[in-house]
Amino acid sequence: MPRHRKPPEPGQTSRVYLRLPSDVLERIEAKAKRERRPFNRILITELALFPHLDRQARLGELVKDMEAVLARYGSRITVAELNEGLLHAVDEALAARTDDQLQQQLDRLRVIRRTMLESERRATTHEGE
């Protein structure tokens, strides 16, 4: 029949026997030696960090998600700004009085459109990451 442990009183400690893998044991021993603190204190401190590590991992996930949202938002702003420039260039091309002026505005339209396509490509590439 298994032995049942009585829960410790608040503020009291309990004796626990652990089997640690050698790499974990070596890491804890090295840290205890380096910090000149007892092995047990280092182990307790490390174990106490685990709930915080879960929250920290979740925070990392949220930050990564927010980076993607901001990248998409930034690309939309860029596209909106480029659309304004594109419309302005179209207006200027339509208002051109000479072939030379028209050619200048068509060149400007090509540059703006190429910039838009590159921006869309970057946004698509970033969303896929």
C-alpha positions in Angstrom: 0.0 0.0 0.0 1.5 3.4 -1.0 2.5 5.7 1.7 0.4 8.9 1.8 2.1 12.1 2.7 0.6 14.6 5.0 0.6 18.1 3.4 3.0 20.5 5.1 1.8 23.3 7.3 1.9 26.7 5.7 5.5 28.1 5.8 7.0 24.7 6.5 9.2 22.8 4.1 8.9 19.2 2.8 11.7 16.8 2.1 11.6 15.6 -1.5 14.0 13.1 -3.2 14.7 13.8 -6.8 16.4 12.0 -9.6 18.0 14.6 -11.8 19.5 14.0 -15.2 23.3 14.5 -15.1 23.2 17.6 -17.3 20.7 19.3 -15.0 22.6 18.2 -11.9 25.8 19.6 -13.4 24.2 22.9 -14.3 22.7 23.4 -10.9 25.9 22.5 -9.1 27.9 24.8 -11.4 25.5 27.7 -10.7 25.6 27.0 -6.9 29.4 27.0 -7.0 29.6 30.1 -9.1 27.1 32.0 -6.9 28.4 30.5 -3.7 24.9 29.5 -2.6 23.5 26.2 -1.5 22.5 23.7 -4.2 19.0 23.6 -2.6 18.5 27.3 -2.8 19.5 27.4 -6.5 17.1 24.5 -7.2 14.2 26.2 -5.4 14.9 29.5 -7.2 14.9 27.7 -10.6 11.7 25.9 -9.8 10.0 29.1 -8.7 10.7 30.6 -12.1 8.6 28.1 -14.0 5.2 29.9 -13.7 6.9 33.1 -14.9 8.5 31.3 -17.8 5.1 30.2 -19.1 3.9 33.8 -19.0 7.1 35.0 -20.6 6.6 32.5 -23.4 3.1 33.7 -23.9 4.3 37.3 -24.0 6.8 36.3 -26.7 4.0 34.8 -28.8 1.9 37.9 -28.4 4.8 40.2 -29.4 5.4 38.1 -32.5 1.7 38.3 -33.4 1.8 42.1 -32.8 4.8 42.4 -35.1 2.8 40.7 -37.9 -0.2 43.0 -37.3 1.9 46.1 -37.3 3.7 44.9 -40.5 0.3 44.5 -42.2 -0.9 47.8 -41.0 2.3 49.5 -42.1 2.0 48.0 -45.6 -1.6 49.3 -45.8 -0.4 52.7 -44.9 2.4 52.5 -47.5 -0.1 51.4 -50.2 -2.5 54.2 -49.3 0.4 56.7 -49.6 1.5 55.3 -52.9 -2.1 55.3 -54.1 -2.3 59.1 -53.4 1.0 59.6 -55.3 -0.3 57.4 -58.2 -3.5 59.4 -58.5 -1.6 62.7 -58.4 0.8 61.4 -61.1 -2.2 60.3 -63.2 -3.7 63.8 -62.9 -0.5 65.3 -64.0 -0.2 62.9 -66.9 -3.7 63.8 -68.0 -2.9 67.5 -67.7 0.3 67.2 -69.8 0.3 69.5 -72.8 3.3 68.1 -74.7 4.6 64.6 -75.5 7.7 65.4 -73.4 5.6 66.3 -70.3 3.5 63.2 -70.9 6.6 61.0 -71.1 7.9 62.4 -67.8 4.6 61.6 -66.1 4.5 58.1 -67.6 8.0 57.5 -66.2 6.9 58.7 -62.8 3.8 56.4 -63.0 6.1 53.5 -63.7 8.3 54.2 -60.7 5.3 54.6 -58.4 3.8 51.4 -59.7 7.1 49.5 -59.3 7.3 50.7 -55.7 3.8 49.6 -55.1 4.5 46.1 -56.4 7.7 45.8 -54.3 5.8 46.9 -51.2 3.1 44.4 -51.8 5.7 41.7 -52.4 7.4 42.6 -49.1 4.1 42.5 -47.2 3.2 39.2 -48.7 6.6 37.8 -47.8 6.4 39.1 -44.2 2.9 37.7 -43.7 4.2 34.2 -44.8 6.8 34.3 -42.0 
